[in-house]
Every structure is written in C-alpha cells, then in structure tokens.
Amino acid sequence: MKMVSPALQLSIEDCRFLSERAFAVAGVKIDPCKSDFFQLRISRRLRALGVDRFEDYIGLLKSDDSGIESRCLVEALTTHTTSFFRECHQYDWLKNEGLNRLGASGAGFDRPLSVWSAACSTGAELWSAAMILEDATREPGGLRKYQLLGTDISRPVLKKAKGATYTETEVEGVGAALRGRYLMRSTTATDLEKRPYYRIVPELRQRAVFECANLSNLSGFRDCAADIVFLRNVLIYFSEEVQERALKGVIDRMRRGGILMTGHAEVVSPRASLRMIGPSIYEKV
Ligand SMILES: C[S@@+](CC[C@H](N)C(=O)[O-])C[C@H]1O[C@@H](n2cnc3c(N)ncnc32)[C@H](O)[C@@H]1O
C-alpha cells in the first residue's frame, strides 16, 4: 500500500481551519469532515502557487493580512456553476406575466426597470434576463428602458461576465432565435475543438454593470431599488444566519412590488416582506 506523507495530507485541524476561514470571508459553510473535498480543491490551489506542502499553504493563509489568499481559498472551495436560461420557467414567467405586472407600476416606462443578479457567476443569468427585456423593447408599446447589475464575490467570474464571451457549450441554453438576435459569433477565435466563441451583442453589454460584492456581510453593495432580483443557487451554501442577513440585505435593496427569484432548492422562510406568487418567485410587499 502506498504511504502518503503527512505533509501531503490535510489533517482534521487543517480542514477545520479552512472551513472557518471560508465561512469568515464568504459565509460559505463547508463541513470540515469533508476532507477529500478539501484535499482535492486545495491541491489545485497549491499547484497554481507552486507550493508543495499543505502546512506551508496553511501558514500562508495564517499570515494573509491582505486577505488576498483568503479570497483565493474561497474561489477554490466554491462552485460557479451556471447556465443560460437555467430554471427556464422563471424567464417564461417574466416574459408572459412579470414584465406587465412591473410595467403597471411604471417600471420600464416612467423609469428604467432594474434587474440585479446577486450572485451572477459568469453572467449567464443576467444576460438571459437581458435577452427577454431587450425582446420586450422591440414590441409595439413594449418596455422602454432597463438597466442590468451583476454582483458576485468572485473577481475572476465577474471578469468573464463583463467580457461576455462564451463557448458553444456554454450558450447551449440559448434558442436559435435569441442567438440570432443577441449573440455575435466570432469569425476567428475558437475553442480547443475549433468551435467558435460567442459574444453578447453591444446593445446588451452597454446596459450592464458588474461589481464585486459579498452577500454574507453586505460589503460592496450599492443602495439600489431593484425591480427584479435573481438570488439563485447561493443561499444553499450559507448558514441559516448568513442566509437571513443576505436575504434581508437584498430585500432592503428592492422596490416594493419588486420580484425576487430564488433557486428551486432554496427555501425562503415566510416573512412579512415577501409574498410567494409562483414556484421560487416572490413579490416584495
Ligand atoms: C452556483 S453559482 C450560482 C450562479 C447563478 N446565480 C445561477 O444560479 O446560475 C454561486 C455563485 O455565488 C457566488 N458566491 C458565493 N458566496 C458568495 C458571497 N458571499 N457573496 C456573493 N457571491 C457569492 C459564487 O462566487 C458563485 O459565482
């Protein structure tokens, strides 16, 4: 049997330390007993840094006064999975009912309708909404103005969201008609399989702002009054206390009558400020 040197294995104390650091920085709760998970994710980070031993990496984190490596740790431990038109029923609802409902209060007509993707990852969620809104502006008497905000704790994903360039696989969820209207096909750049990259058209890109903000302590958030908020597939990673803080911070930044969309696996406990109006769809009251 092959022996693994202790320096190449994370101890339970190491896992506990990593778990506590991730929680302190991002509110993300990871069971310290998941040593295989930590081992796998941290090994990648060690390779990227050229560090050989876990104990050296732990030492690096302990002396990380700038917080930079702690953010990289969170990056290594969190997932950024996303896709265009994920939980498609919410976009259908927006198109068929939500926009009319919000329009009745002047959103998109007297003032810009504002959409916020509060854990936007690489942007697919926000760009999907943008396609629905832009379509609505092209209808007679349709939406007149809208603005888009994407926030996330991870700087690398925000960079990609802003660049708005995706592989063929990543844009799989975008139907042919929307592709034709809102995706530009690169004529030169290709992926490893020689398939072209796609970029969101400038009309949508110019409406969007992406910013770094942390849902667990509400740092980096601007004051806003959003009409539509996507807060999907991020609450599940938080402790109950952090979920509550994040939810309150988001609801406080929504307009009354605004719509909150959560992930289908996320349970929002009943509260006076929200009324459920569809599956994973809430209205601020
Ligand atoms: C699984 S992705 C979900 C992306 C998108 N909302 C969706 O449903 O397709 C989770 C995202 O939450 C972000 N995240 C994790 N902790 C966060 C925090 N404390 N504040 C803001 N974003 C956070 C991650 O960086 C990641 O991009």
The ligand as an SDF file (V2000), in Angstrom:
LIG
                    3D

 27 29  0  0  0  0  0  0  0  0999 V2000
  -23.6140   28.1290   -8.0910 C   0  0  0  0  0  0  0  0  0  0  0  0
  -23.2240   29.7860   -8.5410 S   0  0  0  0  0  0  0  0  0  0  0  0
  -24.8490   30.3870   -8.9660 C   0  0  0  0  0  0  0  0  0  0  0  0
  -24.8170   31.2960  -10.1660 C   0  0  0  0  0  0  0  0  0  0  0  0
  -26.1990   31.7840  -10.6390 C   0  0  0  0  0  0  0  0  0  0  0  0
  -26.8590   32.5540   -9.6180 N   0  0  0  0  0  0  0  0  0  0  0  0
  -27.0740   30.6460  -11.0690 C   0  0  0  0  0  0  0  0  0  0  0  0
  -27.9690   30.2370  -10.3370 O   0  0  0  0  0  0  0  0  0  0  0  0
  -26.8550   30.1240  -12.1650 O   0  0  0  0  0  0  0  0  0  0  0  0
  -22.9250   30.5350   -6.9560 C   0  0  0  0  0  0  0  0  0  0  0  0
  -22.2290   31.8930   -7.0420 C   0  0  0  0  0  0  0  0  0  0  0  0
  -22.3010   32.5040   -5.7640 O   0  0  0  0  0  0  0  0  0  0  0  0
  -21.1210   33.2250   -5.5560 C   0  0  0  0  0  0  0  0  0  0  0  0
  -20.9540   33.4580   -4.1100 N   0  0  0  0  0  0  0  0  0  0  0  0
  -20.5980   32.5750   -3.1500 C   0  0  0  0  0  0  0  0  0  0  0  0
  -20.5260   33.1830   -1.9690 N   0  0  0  0  0  0  0  0  0  0  0  0
  -20.8650   34.4870   -2.1720 C   0  0  0  0  0  0  0  0  0  0  0  0
  -20.9880   35.6200   -1.3320 C   0  0  0  0  0  0  0  0  0  0  0  0
  -20.7340   35.5390   -0.0270 N   0  0  0  0  0  0  0  0  0  0  0  0
  -21.3540   36.7980   -1.8880 N   0  0  0  0  0  0  0  0  0  0  0  0
  -21.6050   36.8840   -3.2190 C   0  0  0  0  0  0  0  0  0  0  0  0
  -21.4980   35.8490   -4.0660 N   0  0  0  0  0  0  0  0  0  0  0  0
  -21.1470   34.6610   -3.5440 C   0  0  0  0  0  0  0  0  0  0  0  0
  -20.0450   32.3390   -6.1490 C   0  0  0  0  0  0  0  0  0  0  0  0
  -18.8640   33.0600   -6.4260 O   0  0  0  0  0  0  0  0  0  0  0  0
  -20.7470   31.7950   -7.3930 C   0  0  0  0  0  0  0  0  0  0  0  0
  -20.4430   32.5430   -8.5290 O   0  0  0  0  0  0  0  0  0  0  0  0
  1  2  1  0
  2  3  1  0
  2 10  1  0
  3  4  1  0
  4  5  1  0
  5  6  1  0
  5  7  1  0
  7  8  2  0
  7  9  1  0
 10 11  1  0
 11 12  1  0
 11 26  1  0
 12 13  1  0
 13 14  1  0
 13 24  1  0
 14 15  1  0
 14 23  1  0
 15 16  2  0
 16 17  1  0
 17 18  1  0
 17 23  2  0
 18 19  1  0
 18 20  2  0
 20 21  1  0
 21 22  2  0
 22 23  1  0
 24 25  1  0
 24 26  1  0
 26 27  1  0
M  CHG  2   2   1   9  -1
M  END
$$$$
